[in-house]
Amino acid sequence: MSDLLAARFQMGLSLAFHIVFAVVGIASPAMMVIAERRWRASGDSIYLDLAKRWARGTAILFAVGAVSGTVLSFELGLLWPGFMRVAGPVIGMPFSLEGFAFFTEAIFLGVYLYGWDRVTPRAHLLAGVVVAVSGALSGVFVVIANAWMNAPTGFTLAPDGSFTDIHPLQAMANPAALSQVVHMTLAAYAATGLAVAGIHAGLMLRGRSALFHRHALIVALTVGAPAAVLQPLSGDLSARFVARHQPAKLAAMEGLFETRDHAPLAIGGWPDTTAQQLRFAIEIPSGLSLLAFHEPSATVTGLDQVPRDEWPNIPAVHLSFQVMVGLGTYMAFVGLWGVWLVRQKGASIGRGYLRALAWGTPFGFIAIEAGWMATELGRQPWIIYRVLRTSAALTPMPGQPIRTAAFVVLYAFLAVVVTVLLSRQILGSPVTGDTAELEARR
């Protein structure tokens, strides 16, 4: 394995590990706030139990996310010094704002965890709201920095490759920012909400404390289902940005080797880069032209218009994109079904819907990982699109494969620890006495 490939693999592994904690950190505070609000409104102690459980889970994930996020910040400087040399003054502002949001979240999470009997009910609920808002903002600022890498603006490129006349606010308002922020934020709520709902649906199917898990499932659906329904709309916004600003990425996602009008939308298939054909795909006539430009006769740029040395890894990008779209479609269907059930106050949650939720428990996180792979691999060979190649940003220090192997071991260990801790929170902790008594009476 070359140093470049090893460094890219290590960065990808770090991002794949961290992103799980980042998206849960965005959505889980919203669930704990909704649960507390329902407890204070109804007096139902099951909601109190849920709020406390989710708060403890949020704290665990926040701690591990802080560690993995710190590792990422070091990797940016250690693995990609060429990138930080030129991009640091530009992306410094969104990362600084992310740090401010992170510390705000940490402070108010402490208030929420230990302030149940120490602050007024209104102040305690407000602390939870601040945790939820700051967690979401933390994700927004990081995504803005990544969006700038896809659509770099706010600077002048000097002849020596350095940046001059830097405008950080203009850089933050880059053309990719809105579509990526909306898409990623909705993905966080959809993935986390439906995953939690899926876990409790699975436990209900096994006959575990139906009343408790029904309460948890309804709260989780309140967060996840609307986001899953709206996600395809944000995907349309993202597709139109990519079509206009990153045509090579769109061509790789769709396996489109030839520039054409009335371009079909491919479902599945395998791109044969040697023959420059997409094999075994189901094609919807004019679908890609309509999706990308809202015009069925529009011309979509294919890979034949892209220099061969600027092609990304087309099979990896295409497969990742197809996985994301397929799982996202399933989640949108389940979310729409869930929205209908939540709005029908007297409707029962049948075993068919419980099975659909349980099967889809990991789908949101898989879709997020696949979506980030499509986004990041599709930008290659550029680390800053059309400005700086990834190979030019790499550290000159040799021996990268050895360090990458060490990180694989570290992340495997952390994954086991987190899985054990969260399993104990979901399955091992007994419900409170009030909750147990309430379930027995009902």
LUMDRENKOL-380915 format. One record per atom (N, C-alpha, C): x, z, y. Coordinates in steps of 0.001 Angstrom, whole numbers, padded with zeros to 6 digits, always signed. Atoms other than C-alpha are relative to their C-alpha. Example, Ala and Ser with C-alpha at 12.3 -4.5 7.8 and 13.67 -1.06 7.14 Angstrom:
+000890+000000-001190;+012300+007800-004500;+000900+000000+001200;-000820-000060-001190;+013670+007140-001060;-000770+000730+001090;
***
This chain:
+000842+000000-001186;+000000+000000+000000;+000886+000000+001249;-000795+000075-001218;+001412-000988+003403;-000320+001169+000912;+000231-001082-000958;+001747+001519+006239;-001271-000258+000808;+001195+000317-000773;-000959-000309+008193;-001262+000280-000800;+001178-000228+000831;-003433-000254+005315;-000193+001489-000276;+000095-001436+000257;-002615+003395+004543;-000535+000742+001225;+000467-000653-001222;-003150+004404+008172;-001479-000290+000240;+001409+000344-000159;-006441+002539+008337;-000863+000747-001018;+000750-000719+001027;-007551+004117+005063;-000131+001479+000368;+000052-001412-000387;-006655+007613+006308;-000966+000213+001149;+000919-000134-001134;-008501+007092+009586;-001439-000203-000449;+001341+000240+000512;-011499+005674+007743;-000513+001182-000812;+000389-001167+000786;-011522+008625+005337;-000361+001162+000908;+000262-001092-000934;-011336+011106+008203;-001330-000200+000709;+001264+000289-000672;-014187+009390+010029;-001184+000143-000944;+001093-000090+000976;-016309+009127+006882;-000333+001448-000324;+000217-001428+000272;-015839+012850+006232;-000646+000675+001204;+000460-000698-001200;-016413+013962+009818;-001406-000415+000404;+001266+000495-000515;-019425+011794+010522;-001195+000705-000633;+001091-000732+000646;-021561+013697+008010;-000309+001272+000781;+000200-001242-000738;-021036+016953+009904;-000477-000275+001421;+000417+000351-001352;-021478+015211+013236;-001496-000289+000058;+001415+000362-000054;-024895+013763+012405;-000890+001189-000351;+000788-001189+000310;-026150+016987+010798;+000016+000952+001191;-000082-000843-001187;-024913+018864+013873;-000900-000465+001122;+000941+000517-000990;-027115+016615+015988;-001431+000380-000354;+001402-000124+000400;-030314+017003+013975;-000409+001390-000473;+000422-001293+000552;-030259+020422+012287;-000414+001010+001066;+000515-000924-001029;-030547+022398+015564;-001425-000317+000421;+001380+000358-000347;-033720+020452+016330;-000977+000597-001007;+000877-000572+001017;-035208+021611+013017;-000119+001510+000146;+000077-001456-000123;-034288+025256+013582;-000815+000391+001227;+000796-000298-001190;-035836+025166+017085;-001484-000207-000285;+001403+000244+000340;-039062+023617+015779;-000536+001105-000899;+000434-001076+000905;-039211+026223+013000;-000231+001293+000767;+000195-001231-000786;-038718+029101+015453;-001235-000108+000890;+001170+000177-000874;-041302+027669+017837;-001288+000166-000787;+001215-000133+000811;-043844+027447+015032;-000207+001447-000451;+000134-001416+000374;-043078+031004+013943;-000578+000805+001157;+000487-000772-001148;-043651+032343+017451;-001437-000365+000337;+001364+000417-000301;-046851+030316+017803;-000995+000466-001052;+000933-000298+001094;-048351+031121+014382;+000187+001378-000620;-000296-001261+000670;-046681+034348+013262;+000322-000146-001464;-000293+000270+001409;-045981+032708+009891;+001498+000238-000246;-001397-000395+000179;-042767+034357+008685;+000813-001005-000822;-000750+001056+000693;-041863+031363+006507;+000813-000803+001007;-000719+000743-001033;-040927+029539+009704;+001188+000794+000526;-001129-000835-000414;-038742+032481+010735;+001137-000098-001017;-001008+000124+001053;-036958+032320+007390;+000705-001348+000084;-000591+001330-000120;-036435+028584+007824;+000938-000093+001190;-000845+000058-001196;-035073+028969+011348;+001332+000695-000240;-001248-000743+000256;-032522+031547+010191;+000870-000721-001019;-000786+000733+000996;-031476+029529+007155;+000688-001208+000639;-000563+001195-000617;-031009+026357+009177;+001040+000358+001058;-001018-000427-000959;-029115+028276+011843;+001317+000320-000712;-001225-000296+000749;-026666+029570+009229;+000641-001288-000516;-000539+001279+000452;-026315+026077+007783;+000651-000773+001133;-000582+000654-001161;-025699+024690+011256;+001359+000585+000331;-001277-000655-000304;-022950+027260+011789;+001091-000430-000977;-000989+000430+000998;-021210+026312+008528;+000473-001418+000294;-000352+001392-000247;-021340+022609+009305;+000723-000162+001331;-000678+000053-001293;-020303+023212+012904;+001470+000375-000154;-001384-000444+000186;-017190+025071+011768;+000843-001068-000693;-000757+001024+000714;-016119+022410+009290;+000125-001265+000848;-000062+001152-000884;-016986+019658+011758;+001031+000168+001093;-001015-000254-001024;-014782+021315+014364;+001395-000254-000555;-001316+000208+000619;-011841+021262+011934;+000257-001491-000216;-000204+001425+000276;-012351+017649+010861;+000088-000807+001291;-000102+000688-001281;-012896+016578+014464;+001347+000201+000655;-001340-000258-000531;-009631+018232+015496;+001037-000872-000703;-000898+000873+000752;-007850+016338+012719;-000067-001424+000546;+000168+001354-000533;-009287+013084+014075;+000704-000171+001348;-000645+000112-001304;-008055+013806+017580;+001514-000077-000134;-001447+000095+000242;-004529+014372+016254;+000364-001365-000591;-000302+001286+000637;-004710+011217+014129;+000030-001141+001012;-000012+001060-001007;-005510+009097+017165;+001372-000128+000655;-001313+000038-000620;-002205+010083+018714;+001138-000255-000968;-001089+000112+000967;-000088+010270+015565;+000024-001343-000721;+000062+001267+000741;-001312+007137+013774;-000048-001212+000919;+000239+001149-000872;-002189+004937+016741;+000519+000258+001416;-000537-000280-001339;+000151+005744+019648;-000122-001187+000946;+000165+001175-000847;-000094+002170+020915;-001384-000061+000615;+001366-000042-000513;-003832+002603+021286;-000141+001055+001093;+000151-001076-000968;-003624+005935+023087;+000792-000264+001273;-000824+000282-001189;-000901+004666+025424;-000797-000801+001029;+000736+000838-000943;-003175+002038+026932;-001433+000483+000226;+001419-000347-000091;-006656+003439+026206;-000248+001423+000468;+000183-001395-000356;-006088+007117+026926;-000628+000226+001364;+000600-000213-001320;-006814+006913+030677;-001447-000470+000115;+001359+000531-000072;-010035+005000+029973;-000971+000873-000781;+000924-000772+000841;-011580+006981+027111;+000165+001495+000184;-000182-001425-000245;-010330+010300+028438;-001261+000674+000507;+001210-000621-000557;-013557+010898+030362;-001062+000272-001063;+001018-000333+001010;-016058+010515+027468;+000470+001054-000989;-000485-001040+000906;-013818+012615+025224;+000022+001366+000680;+000046-001273-000727;-013547+015302+027921;-001432+000523+000082;+001403-000406-000036;-017324+015336+028301;-000481+000446-001376;+000334-000435+001365;-017636+015561+024523;+000516+001410-000256;-000534-001349+000151;-015386+018610+024599;-000831+001028+000735;+000862-000910-000755;-017562+020208+027282;-001293+000273-000768;+001225-000167+000779;-020692+019576+025191;+000253+000825-001258;-000364-000735+001219;-018917+020923+022094;+000095+001500+000280;-000149-001416-000312;-017979+024220+023760;-001331+000621+000425;+001332-000501-000350;-021471+024576+025214;-000808+000290-001264;+000700-000197+001271;-022906+024135+021745;+000509+001236-000720;-000577-001160+000690;-020507+026725+020314;-000470+001306+000625;+000397-001235-000687;-021382+029332+022948;-001456+000337-000302;+001422-000290+000178;-025142+028989+022618;-000394+000117-001467;+000244-000242+001414;-024986+028765+018828;+000277+001462-000328;-000261-001426+000180;-023404+032233+018932;-001141+000854+000527;+001146-000729-000547;-026229+033444+021172;-001192-000096-000948;+001146+000183+000888;-028773+031969+018787;+000150+000801-001290;-000214-000687+001274;-027211+033442+015643;-000132+001507+000121;-000088-001462-000122;-026730+036978+016979;-000925+000580+001060;+000844-000489-001079;-029366+037201+019690;-001449+000209-000346;+001405-000152+000379;-032568+037557+017679;-000621+001263+000588;+000525-001282-000489;-032998+041205+018724;+000685+000447+001286;-000793-000392-001165;-030719+041158+021785;-000406-000713+001283;+000487+000712-001174;-032349+038625+024128;-001499-000200-000149;+001439+000209+000048;-035937+037845+025025;-000337-001201-000882;+000382+001146+000829;-037886+035442+022773;+000176-001341+000714;-000136+001252-000739;-037938+032804+025499;+001469-000395+000145;-001428+000289-000145;-034180+033104+026087;+000607-000445-001326;-000527+000374+001300;-033502+032892+022362;-000384-001425-000364;+000433+001360+000281;-035583+029758+021952;+000725-001001+000896;-000721+000879-000922;-033936+028267+025037;+001435-000215-000460;-001355+000153+000527;-030515+028952+023488;+000027-001044-001113;+000081+001004+001049;-031583+026916+020476;-000169-001402+000552;+000184+001305-000637;-032731+024076+022726;+001327-000502+000570;-001298+000388-000552;-029337+024080+024466;+000933-000458-001121;-000810+000416+001145;-027618+023901+021064;-000393-001410-000432;+000474+001310+000444;-029784+020918+020100;+000390-001100+000986;-000304+001013-001020;-029245+019072+023399;+001500-000252+000082;-001453+000175-000108;-025486+019719+023594;+000568-000651-001251;-000443+000675+001220;-025060+018689+019959;-000255-001491+000056;+000308+001421-000141;-026797+015395+020672;+000920-000671+001018;-000876+000569-001033;-024742+014841+023850;+001427-000161-000509;-001334+000111+000573;-021530+015508+021941;+000137-001304-000778;-000021+001257+000738;-022383+012630+019625;-000086-001208+000911;+000161+001117-000933;-023428+010405+022531;+001331-000381+000627;-001252+000302-000699;-020073+010718+024301;+001043-000614-000940;-000931+000603+000959;-018067+009953+021153;-000391-001442-000295;+000456+001363+000269;-020208+006892+020438;+000289-000910+001193;-000328+000803-001182;-019698+005701+024023;+001459-000432-000035;-001417+000364+000105;-015930+005828+023477;+000204-001109-001026;-000109+001050+001006;-016316+003762+020313;-000607-001306+000496;+000634+001200-000536;-018674+001354+022077;+000956-000739+000935;-000970+000636-000893;-015949+000734+024665;+001019-000806-000791;-000938+000745+000835;-013620-000369+021851;-000602-001330-000438;+000675+001241+000373;-016226-003006+020940;-000280-000903+001199;+000277+000783-001213;-016870-004096+024549;+000794+000596+001153;-000849-000659-000999;-013907-003013+026697;-000251-000519+001409;+000212+000309-001407;-014644-002913+030438;+000616+001127+000830;-000420-001066-000891;-013627-000879+033487;+001487+000065+000251;-001441+000007-000221;-009971-001917+033823;+000455-001433+000249;-000655+001302-000130;-007633-004758+034679;+001212-000012-000920;-001099+000097+000953;-005169-005911+032014;+001224-000596+000689;-001235+000446-000636;-001640-006159+033418;+000771-000927-000939;-000785+000922+000848;+000854-008789+032162;+000752+000688-001123;-000748-000705+001039;+002766-006118+030200;-000919+000664-001029;+000943-000564+000961;-000392-005121+028321;-000570+001338+000386;+000523-001286-000445;-001045-001912+030260;-001278-000191+000811;+001250+000046-000755;-004310-001062+032032;+000234+000482+001420;-000049-000414-001396;-004565-000875+035826;-001408-000072+000579;+001292+000023-000692;-007427-000424+038294;-001105+000509-000923;+000901-000568+001008;-009231+001854+035827;-001213+000655+000668;+001257-000582-000464;-012889+002807+036433;-000702+000637-001207;+000552-000636+001208;-013930+005378+033779;-001522-000099-000124;+001463+000067+000083;-017643+005357+034681;-000463-001400-000383;+000326+001370+000385;-017760+001580+034445;+000315-000232-001477;-000345+000121+001419;-016012+001826+031077;-001057+000654-000881;+001030-000682+000777;-018615+004322+029857;-001308-000789-000026;+001225+000804-000065;-021386+001943+030934;+000221-001391-000571;-000317+001296+000597;-019980-000862+028778;-001226-000604-000690;+001184+000671+000560;-022387-003442+027283;-000442+000504-001370;+000363-000458+001344;-022286-001868+023806;-000550+001417-000007;+000299-001426+000001;-023004+001701+024910;-001458+000290-000345;+001418-000317+000206;-026808+001657+025036;-000424-000246-001442;+000452+000322+001351;-027376-000092+021714;+000626+000922-001039;-000645-000869+000986;-024806+002001+019830;-000497+001432+000099;+000459-001379-000165;-025958+005322+021305;-001399+000173-000583;+001366-000105+000517;-029620+004686+020530;-000011-000102-001517;-000004+000225+001444;-028887+003391+017031;+000589+001201-000741;-000652-001098+000687;-026543+006236+016103;-000788+001301+000117;+000770-001231-000176;-028690+009025+017544;-001234-000001-000893;+001151+000097+000904;-031785+007814+015719;+000434+000139-001454;-000500-000109+001373;-029696+007469+012553;+000270+001447-000375;-000291-001413+000283;-028594+011113+012838;-001276+000768-000319;+001263-000713+000239;-032163+012411+013107;-000677-000485-001282;+000653+000539+001191;-033472+010067+010401;+000703+000452-001271;-000748-000350+001210;-030700+010766+007896;-000142+001481-000324;+000059-001442+000241;-030718+014546+008337;-001413+000451-000333;+001376-000422+000240;-034477+014968+008558;-000514-000411-001366;+000494+000459+001300;-035252+012837+005509;+000810+000573-001154;-000782-000638+001063;-032373+014349+003527;-000512+001410-000284;+000540-001354+000179;-033681+017889+004119;-001383-000072-000644;+001319+000160+000612;-037205+016728+003344;+000122-000379-001471;-000199+000412+001384;-035918+015082+000166;+000426+001147-000901;-000428-001160+000785;-034192+018265-000993;-001188+000896-000320;+001148-000877+000226;-037339+020327-000545;-001074-000693-000829;+000936+000721+000863;-039464+017584-002105;+000427+000108-001457;-000495-000149+001355;-037236+017710-005175;-000264+001384-000571;+000265-001365+000460;-037606+021488-005376;-001490+000223-000238;+001447-000104+000241;-041391+021188-005043;-000386-000658-001309;+000295+000677+001262;-041438+018734-007929;+000387+000849-001198;-000416-000902+001075;-039661+021376-009995;-000809+001302-000016;+000852-001171-000019;-042307+023952-009108;+000568+001185+000738;-000641-001094-000724;-040126+026008-006759;-000775+000343+001266;+000573-000561-001230;-042044+028090-004153;-000662-001064+000864;+000601+001163-000644;-044407+025304-003118;-000321+000235+001467;+000378-000250-001382;-045596+026980+000109;+001219-000030+000917;-001220-000032-000818;-042099+027663+001455;+000569-001407+000188;-000609+001319-000084;-040801+024197+000638;-000915-001007+000697;+000905+000873-000750;-043924+022525+002030;+000214+000182+001502;-000278-000261-001413;-043311+024237+005383;+001298-000689+000429;-001292+000600-000327;-039681+023095+005318;-000096-001515+000039;+000137+001446+000068;-040640+019571+004345;-000707-000547+001249;+000746+000476-001165;-043142+019236+007226;+000875+000027+001247;-000884-000073-001165;-040609+020412+009815;+001053-001113-000060;-001025+001035+000145;-037949+018071+008433;-000572-001391+000265;+000634+001285-000260;-040372+015135+008482;-000302-000187+001488;+000255+000089-001438;-041250+015943+012087;+001214-000531+000733;-001243+000482-000608;-037603+015278+012957;+000387-001375-000532;-000564+001197+000607;-036711+012521+010501;-000901-001210-000043;+000885+001147+000205;-039795+010356+010041;-000130-000892+001238;+000096+000895-001165;-040295+009119+013644;+001295-000764+000268;-001285+000668-000219;-036566+008357+013934;+000191-001148-000982;-000138+001063+001003;-036623+006360+010692;-000882-001189+000328;+000907+001087-000366;-039605+004336+011939;+000544-000799+001183;-000534+000663-001194;-037913+003578+015286;+001338-000690-000248;-001352+000520+000243;-034544+002748+013725;+000074-001525-000089;-000087+001473+000026;-035309-000922+012949;-000058-000628+001384;+000051+000532-001363;-036152-001461+016633;+001356+000112+000680;-001338-000140-000573;-032765-000075+017662;+000974-000955-000683;-000831+000981+000699;-031207-002299+015000;-000123-001382+000615;+000204+001286-000675;-032731-005297+016756;+000819-000054+001288;-000797-000071-001224;-031093-004180+020012;+001481-000184-000311;-001405+000116+000388;-027735-003831+018259;+000340-001417-000455;-000254+001358+000496;-028046-007229+016560;+000161-000981+001151;-000091+000922-001131;-028595-008985+019876;+001304+000199+000771;-001301-000213-000646;-025527-007313+021390;+001116-000662-000803;-001064+000550+000841;-023334-008298+018433;-000010-001526+000053;+000093+001458-000031;-024619-011891+018510;+000622-000575+001262;-000491+000519-001276;-023656-012295+022158;+001458+000344+000260;-001323-000488-000374;-020435-010294+022345;+001016-000009-001147;-000904-000024+001149;-018969-010217+018799;-000515-000963-001079;+000571+000964+000955;-020064-013437+017048;+000712-000003-001351;-000712-000032+001280;-017337-013115+014388;-000523+001124-000884;+000543-001127+000769;-018726-009729+013352;-001360-000359-000578;+001318+000387+000502;-022271-011079+013086;+000124-001022-001130;-000184+001006+001048;-021057-014068+011059;+000471+000641-001296;-000470-000704+001196;-019231-011724+008661;-001122+000822-000624;+001118-000788+000519;-022264-009453+008351;-000972-000860-000799;+000984+000880+000636;-024463-012388+007414;+000619-001002-000962;-000638+000981+000858;-021877-014408+005503;-000249-001417+000478;+000289+001308-000585;-022433-017313+007903;+001323-000712+000283;-001280+000693-000136;-019490-019677+007509;-000085-001204+000930;+000152+001224-000787;-020930-022615+009444;-000915+000262+001190;+000831-000105-001200;-022229-022658+013026;-001213-000915-000144;+001201+000814+000194;-025828-023836+012972;-001158+000543+000813;+001266-000447-000572;-029176-023726+014693;-000974+000279-001146;+000947-000423+001036;-032201-022389+012835;+000733+000745-001123;-000812-000707+001007;-029723-020078+011079;-000875+000939-000822;+000836-000855+000848;-031302-018318+008084;+000510+001441-000038;-000359-001404+000197;-031338-014551+007584;+000246+000217-001488;-000382-000167+001402;-029508-013692+004355;-000337+001403-000484;+000261-001274+000671;-030713-010951+002039;+000820+000017-001274;-000876-000076+001156;-028054-009928-000461;+001028-001108+000019;-000987+001063+000127;-025598-012486-001752;+001427+000505+000049;-001432-000326+000002;-021844-012562-002058;+000761-001114+000705;-000730+001047-000721;-019578-014398+000428;+001256-000437-000749;-001171+000583+000641;-017100-016686-001304;+000884-000581+001104;-000835+000423-001121;-014318-016947+001286;+000844-001223-000333;-000777+001176+000387;-012429-019565-000713;-000812-001278+000190;+000885+001152-000146;-015352-021979-000900;-000743+000004+001331;+000700-000182-001266;-016714-020657+002422;-001499-000247-000163;+001431+000060+000281;-020192-020231+000991;-000522+001393-000310;+000674-001229+000381;-022647-017378+000646;-000818-000278-001250;+000635+000284+001281;-023732-017320-002981;-001048+001068-000343;+001016-000863+000610;-026828-015827-004644;-000857+000743+001028;+000787-000695-001021;-028505-014826-001342;-001427-000549+000056;+001359+000420-000343;-032212-014952-000541;-000006-000270+001500;-000069+000383-001409;-032536-016791+002778;-001395-000152+000600;+001232+000149-000770;-035332-016496+005341;+000262-001048+001079;-000293+001080-000944;-035407-019785+007306;-000148+000444+001460;-000022-000292-001448;-034520-019378+011014;-000020+001497+000309;+000117-001445-000216;-034548-015597+010523;+001115+000572+000846;-001125-000537-000758;-031062-014929+011902;-000055-000459+001457;+000144+000487-001372;-031603-017120+014976;-001070+000791+000744;+001090-000756-000615;-034857-015305+015653;+000411+001441+000266;-000421-001387-000160;-033324-011847+015131;+001042+000147+001100;-001115-000135-000927;-030215-012490+017207;-000341-000424+001422;+000269+000550-001336;-031662-014481+020092;-001482-000091+000340;+001454+000067-000189;-035464-014177+019698;-000469-001439+000232;+000329+001409-000094;-035563-017949+019390;+000362-000657-001330;-000287+000521+001347;-035904-019625+015949;+000937-001200-000028;-000873+001170-000019;-033984-022730+017050;+001382+000296+000592;-001267-000349-000653;-031069-020825+018634;+001185-000251-000929;-001229+000233+000759;-027528-021676+017560;+000765+001300-000175;-000767-001208+000317;-025626-018882+015823;+001409-000418-000398;-001400+000329+000255;-021826-018998+015788;+000412+000448-001400;-000491-000324+001331;-020304-019132+012319;+001489+000252-000003;-001429-000298+000128;-016856-018277+011039;+000864-001244+000186;-000783+001205-000229;-015817-021921+011419;+000487-000102+001444;-000420-000020-001395;-015476-021195+015157;+000988+001130+000294;-000899-001146-000162;-013177-018201+014575;+001320-000316-000681;-001296+000218+000667;-009419-018548+013909;+000115+000836-001268;-000041-000672+001311;-008681-017625+010295;+000724+001348+000077;-000712-001274-000077;-006237-014877+011322;-000791+001068+000753;+000868-000971-000654;-009091-013194+013221;-001245+000308-000829;+001117-000330+000876;-011475-013052+010283;+000122+001455-000467;-000028-001327+000630;-012408-009515+009201;-000091-000131-001510;+000208+000006+001448;-012756-008533+005555;-001469-000328-000255;+001391+000461+000010;-015898-010593+005076;-000821+000622-001136;+000815-000641+001048;-017036-009282+001633;-000330+001460+000308;+000250-001411-000305;-016634-005648+002763;-001014+000155+001122;+000933-000083-001127;-018453-006229+006059;-001406-000403-000433;+001315+000481+000441;-021271-008207+004448;-000680+001011-000912;+000588-000968+000926;-021809-005702+001627;-000432+001264+000729;+000343-001210-000755;-021737-002722+004016;-001261-000212+000819;+001162+000290-000831;-024245-004371+006318;-001270-000095-000841;+001173+000139+000866;-026593-005260+003465;-000467+001353-000522;+000361-001353+000463;-026470-001688+002135;-000710+000762+001110;+000614-000704-001123;-027250-000290+005579;-001423-000490+000243;+001320+000555-000286;-030184-002638+006137;-000983+000343-001120;+000890-000282+001117;-031612-002131+002657;-000454+001446-000027;+000360-001419+000015;-031491+001660+002766;-000795+000379+001244;+000755-000267-001215;-032692+001701+006369;-001445-000453-000111;+001362+000486+000207;-035719-000355+005388;-000796+000963-000878;+000669-000981+000864;-036551+002085+002593;-000363+001246+000803;+000253-001193-000799;-036232+005001+005017;-001112-000225+001013;+001069+000294-000952;-038465+003295+007578;-001361+000039-000689;+001257-000035+000756;-041154+002837+004911;-000407+001438-000315;+000295-001401+000321;-040903+006467+003781;-000350+000774+001273;+000287-000674-001261;-040820+007609+007410;-001390-000316+000515;+001341+000388-000441;-043962+005642+008276;-001061+000697-000832;+000901-000730+000906;-045686+007135+005260;-000061+001474+000409;-000051-001403-000404;-044541+010583+006387;-000692+000259+001324;+000691-000153-001289;-045754+010086+009971;-001499+000058-000211;+001440+000009+000287;-049185+009270+008613;-000439+001313-000624;+000370-001254+000663;-049206+012353+006388;+000030+001177+000970;-000105-001112-000949;-048048+014705+009176;-001166-000020+000983;+001095+000115-000964;-050717+013370+011546;-001354+000290-000639;+001246-000324+000704;-053431+013777+008897;+000076+001454-000456;-000194-001432+000248;-053652+017570+009024;-000558+000457-001345;+000576-000421+001273;-055816+017804+005957;+000526-000757-001199;-000484+000835+001099;-053907+015251+003908;+000951+000789-000901;-000904-000646+000941;-052175+016470+000778;+001223-000880-000218;-001242+000724+000280;-048594+015524-000030;+000078-000173-001510;+000056+000258+001432;-048866+013894-003423;+001365-000124-000634;-001261+000065+000731;-046232+013701-006105;+000689-001348+000202;-000611+001302-000251;-045707+010008-005410;+000878+000023+001242;-000796-000079-001226;-044544+010711-001871;+001182+000952-000171;-001106-000929+000262;-042456+013677-003035;+001122-000708-000758;-001024+000744+000742;-040675+011400-005495;+000728-000990+000913;-000629+000955-000919;-040071+008781-002788;+000999+000708+000912;-000923-000778-000834;-038506+011456-000581;+001213+000453-000794;-001105-000523+000808;-036425+012957-003379;+000992-001098-000358;-000898+001115+000330;-035037+009570-004440;+000845-000399+001205;-000699+000452-001200;-034075+008799-000852;+000840+001050+000688;-000737-001089-000658;-032310+012102-000125;+001351-000437+000563;-001310+000366-000547;-028795+010615+000221;+000032-001317+000765;-000028+001369-000523;-029873+007224+001552;+000427-000060+001465;-000340+000032-001414;-029554+008098+005231;+001489+000107+000247;-001446-000174-000192;-025970+009273+004946;+000783-001188-000556;-000653+001208+000518;-025014+006323+002760;-000144-001141+001007;+000227+001056-000985;-026587+003999+005349;+000895+000184+001221;-000869-000253-001149;-024633+005679+008158;+001445-000371-000321;-001372+000352+000389;-021346+005362+006279;+000155-001522-000084;-000068+001460+000127;-022114+001717+005474;-000059-000669+001368;+000110+000564-001333;-023110+001014+009065;+001287+000121+000793;-001278-000163-000692;-019872+002442+010426;+001070-000896-000597;-000946+000933+000606;-017905+000416+007916;-000213-001410+000538;+000286+001327-000528;-019663-002746+009065;+000452-000128+001452;-000382+000027-001409;-019046-001849+012716;+001506-000051+000190;-001442-000112-000205;-015388-000913+012390;+000769-001114-000709;-000675+001096+000705;-014305-003424+009734;-000323-001343+000645;+000384+001259-000619;-016214-006144+011542;+000757-000292+001281;-000771+000206-001231;-014108-005618+014683;+001429-000428-000296;-001387+000339+000347;-010835-006178+012834;+000244-001501+000179;-001252-000767-000045;-008131-007291+013434;+000259+000709+001323;-000161-000609-001313;-008772-005728+016857;-000358+001471-000043;+000374-001399-000198;-008655-002003+017607;-000744+000127+001321;+000774+000200-001227;-009769-002867+021153;-000332-001483+000037;+000415+001386+000238;-011776-006063+020873;+000572-000958+001037;-000605+001073-000799;-009875-009070+022200;+001069+000497+000977;-001015-000555-000902;-007362-006765+023927;+001230+000470-000766;-001130-000582+000736;-005188-004951+021358;-000271-000081-001495;+000132+000080+001454;-004660-005701+017676;+000334+001348-000643;-000216-001251+000718;-004730-002844+015191;+001462+000148-000417;-001399-000057+000440;-001264-003718+013888;+000935+000373+001141;-000855-000306-001150;+000175-003437+017426;-000138+001452+000445;+000225-001387-000401;-001247+000082+017846;+000587+000999-000989;-000444-000881+001081;+000245+001496+014607;+001295+000730+000349;-001239-000760-000163;+002896+004216+014644;+001154-000679-000743;-001150+000581+000713;+006411+003010+013751;+000557+000911-001093;-000502-000944+000989;+006939+006083+011541;-000318-000490-001416;+000259+000473+001372;+007332+005024+007850;-000570+001105-000885;+000456-000979+000985;+005986+006756+004742;-001454+000391+000136;+001401-000343-000233;+002334+006648+005708;-000802+000190-001292;+000796-000207+001220;+000942+006277+002130;+000080+001413-000560;-000137-001370+000514;+002311+009731+001180;-000884+000950+000783;+000842-000862-000829;+000580+011413+004114;-001481-000270-000243;+001391+000336+000299;-002628+009565+003325;-000461+000661-001293;+000340-000655+001268;-002585+010878-000249;-000238+001493+000199;+000174-001429-000271;-002191+014432+001070;-001348+000268+000668;+001283-000174-000664;-005232+013986+003296;-001160-000182-000970;+001051+000176+000999;-007303+012739+000363;-000233+001311-000746;+000110-001292+000705;-006569+016004-001490;-000661+001038+000895;+000554-000978-000931;-007389+018073+001616;-001502-000192+000168;+001420+000238-000223;-010744+016403+002212;-000812+000240-001267;+000703-000294+001249;-011693+016658-001458;-000238+001506-000129;+000142-001460+000053;-011066+020418-001282;-001071+000478+000977;+000991-000410-000993;-013090+020803+001926;-001406-000397-000430;+001322+000452+000446;-015953+018787+000439;-000575+000948-001047;+000465-000936+001031;-016153+021143-002563;-000434+001311+000637;+000313-001275-000653;-016106+024249-000341;-001332-000087+000741;+001225+000150-000782;-018843+022957+001958;-001205-000156-000920;+001115+000199+000934;-021021+021841-000974;-000435+001322-000609;+000327-001308+000583;-020818+025304-002561;-000712+000886+001009;+000602-000854-001027;-021619+027104+000706;-001425-000428+000328;+001331+000471-000335;-024590+024896+001534;-000970+000162-001164;+000865-000200+001170;-025935+025086-002013;-000498+001434-000061;+000427-001406-000012;-025996+028857-001713;-001033+000259+001079;+000982-000169-001062;-027874+028597+001568;-001358-000538-000411;+001267+000639+000357;-030510+026276+000099;-000628+000626-001233;+000532-000416+001295;-030829+027593-003439;+000202+001478-000306;-000358-001339+000441;-029182+030997-003672;-000550+001127+000819;+000443-001097-000850;-030418+033000-000708;-001465+000310-000255;+001398-000344+000196;-033626+034888-001426;-000755-000087+001315;+000814+000011-001203;-036475+034490+001001;-000157+001419+000484;+000157-001338-000547;-037158+037416+003308;-001167+000692-000671;+001082-000750+000597;-039423+040194+002161;-001350-000409+000528;+001262+000421-000584;-042108+039116+004596;-000465-001305-000592;+000359+001304+000541;-042000+035576+003277;-000478+000124-001440;+000390-000168+001400;-042156+036652-000351;-001392+000607-000095;+001316-000629+000028;-045129+038892+000392;-001097-000984+000419;+000970+000963-000483;-046877+036128+002313;-000310-001023-001084;+000235+000975+001063;-046363+033636-000549;-000830+000587-001114;+000762-000638+001071;-047703+036145-003055;-001473+000108+000370;+001384-000143-000418;-050834+036712-000959;-000738-001326+000031;+000639+001309-000093;-051431+032979-000570;-000110-000667-001362;
***
